[in-house]
Amino acid sequence: MLKDEKAVVVFSGGQDSTTCLFWAREQFREVEAVTFDYGQRHRLEIECAKGIAAELGVKLTVLDMSLLGQLTQNALTRSDIPIVHEEGALPSTFVEGRNHLFLSFAAVLAKGVGARHLVTGVCETDFSGYPDCRDAFVKSLNVTLNLAMDYEFVIHTPLMWIDKAQTWKLADDLGAFDFVRERTLTCYNGIIGDGCGECPACKLRRAGMEAYLQTRGAGKEDRR
Ligand SMILES: [Zn+2]
């Protein structure tokens, strides 16, 4: 049934949302993507997203969310604030309510293009403390958006309950392992692909990939 419908993917050009983009292309008749320009420390992130969307033939809308910089001071938008993640505290990359805002704007855009399906790569498993990445929040927002716009949105979160290793497996199952590995930008230091190897994002990404490659190496018969 979903094959007849249209979806909008919240897309950053990173591993998670690129995997979601491949997932959505399998699930829906038509897929668009939306990227948010909020004054990211690395402008390359936007260019990376544009390049991937163009290569996959996916229409991409870049929305100006530079107002986020007026609302908050953090390491993603302020180059003078270092990236730190202390145990039990929110990482310094946190933009309060960011996913809430992004999903809400994506919903307005989606309704405008006749899409009731929204896809986001948020995940509770590698939970960094972002409250608006949690499943309860997404379900709550789904209801709110439906009431706000009198529409039957369905927010899809294919990564919600899987870890980074399983996200690599999903990309592989979608035939996109090499593409995701080589073309996406996760690194906080702005290095596409395997990244700098030192920042928290690179460490998480690499640990997941190595864990997945070990299971893959264990034999194809283990794979579904
Ligand atoms: Zn890095």
Boltz pocket constraint, residues with backbone or C-beta under 6 A from the ligand:
constraints:
  - pocket:
      binder: B
      contacts: [[A, 186], [A, 187], [A, 188], [A, 189], [A, 190], [A, 191], [A, 194], [A, 195], [A, 196], [A, 197], [A, 198], [A, 199], [A, 200], [A, 201], [A, 202]]
      max_distance: 6.0
